[in-house]
């Protein structure tokens, strides 16, 4: 039995009930919310292990819900939308979404994506690994990132991406390689997903700090290398 809790947020009853049917067949416990305000309340009370969040919602849309959830929760979020434009996908990922699925979709695809997220979480959850760098600590077992002795808010995908790069310092990964290793071969997104997560990580762990860690290898991809940021050394 899974005994994992999933919050499905969608104002289309046929969509939410169909997802509930498929997810319960996989032994997940499912709670449904029909609007943005109800979603925020349910997330607080239900404490789900994963949230499936539609963008077009009454009262508060999915963008705002995701933004508010990320202030207090690092729960994985799969975002649903009838909008398939690249800009919408990038916005969803920028707001902390771990995956983005365009409607119409197959319920089986959603179940597969949910299971993939939990498999990665399980495979990493029992690994007691910590990496230390100047001003930066990454604890994969706790999914924590600490910069200058301060724990920062990160999503699971951000931690996994940072761990992949930092545990192989100096190795250059292409965007396709990172997509495959972090999101899985079945992920239907594009390489801009990687760029978006790198941008978010840089903002969180570098900013005005005296070191940079995530280096761009132009025309290839990214690597992890600790470099002094002279302009921020005072």
C-alpha positions, -999 to +999 in steps of 0.1 A: +000+000+000+012+035-008-005+054+020+007+086+003-016+116+003-024+135-029-043+168-032-060+173-065-070+209-072-093+214-103-126+231-107-137+206-134-154+179-115-150+153-143-112+159-143-107+157-105-130+127-101-112+108-129-078+115-114-091+105-080-104+072-095-070+064-111-049+075-081-070+055-056-066+025-078-028+029-071-037+030-033-031+067-029-053+087-005-068+115-025-085+148-014-101+172-039-103+210-038-123+230-063-109+265-061-077+284-050-089+293-015-100+258-008-067+245-021-046+266+003-068+255+032-067+218+022-030+218+018-026+231+053-050+206+069-045+176+047-007+179+045-004+161+012+028+144-001+021+157-036-002+183-051-018+182-086-027+218-093-048+233-121-039+268-133-074+281-141-092+282-108-119+304-092-110+330-065-072+324-067-056+309-098-030+282-097-001+307-102-010+325-070-017+292-051+017+278-061+034+310-050+017+310-016+023+273-011+060+277-017+063+301+012+057+273+037+059+240+018+083+221-004+057+195-014+061+184-051+036+201-074+024+189-108+008+218-126-021+213-150-031+237-177-049+240-210-022+265-219+007+248-237+028+279-244+064+278-234+060+310-214+033+294-192+055+264-186+084+285-176+062+306-153+049+275-136+084+261-130+096+295-118+068+295-092+080+262-078+062+236-100+080+203-103+062+192-135+038+208-160+012+188-179-009+203-207-046+194-210-060+172-224-040+145-209-042+108-201-049+100-164-024+072-168+002+097-177-005+117-145-002+085-124+031+076-141+045+111-133+033+109-097+049+075-093+081+087-109+083+116-084+078+093-055+103+067-068+130+094-070+121+106-035+123+071-021+156+062-038+172+094-023+153+095+010+174+068+028+208+081+015+227+098+043+248+121+021+261+156+028+284+177+006+302+207+020+316+236+000+327+271+009+295+287+024+274+259+010+261+226+024+238+202+006+221+174+025+204+150+002+190+128+030+171+158+044+166+176+011+182+207+027+204+234+012+223+257+036+240+288+024+262+307+050+246+288+079+211+296+067+187+270+054+170+282+022+137+272+008+141+248-021+119+224-041+128+187-044+138+192-080+161+220-072+179+199-045+182+170-069+196+191-097+221+208-073+231+174-059+236+159-094+259+188-104+277+192-070+284+155-066+302+156-099+323+188-096+338+199-129+318+175-150+298+192-177+262+180-181+241+188-212+206+200-206+193+167-221+214+147-197+200+167-167+165+163-180+169+126-182+186+122-148+164+145-128+130+145-145+132+110-161+133+098-197+095+100-199+095+138-192+078+156-220+091+191-213+120+209-230+155+219-220+143+253-209+131+235-178+167+230-168+176+267-175+147+278-153+158+257-124+194+268-127+183+304-127+162+299-095+191+281-078+216+308-087+192+334-072+189+314-040+225+302-034+246+329-051+230+363-051+253+386-031+273+358-017+311+356-021+311+324-043+294+312-074+288+275-079+267+268-110+288+276-141+274+278-177+294+260-204+282+279-234+268+258-262+270+227-240+253+229-206+263+233-169+289+223-144+295+228-107+326+247-098+333+269-068+346+303-079+352+334-058+329+362-068+353+391-063+327+418-067+309+404-036+340+401-014+341+430+010 
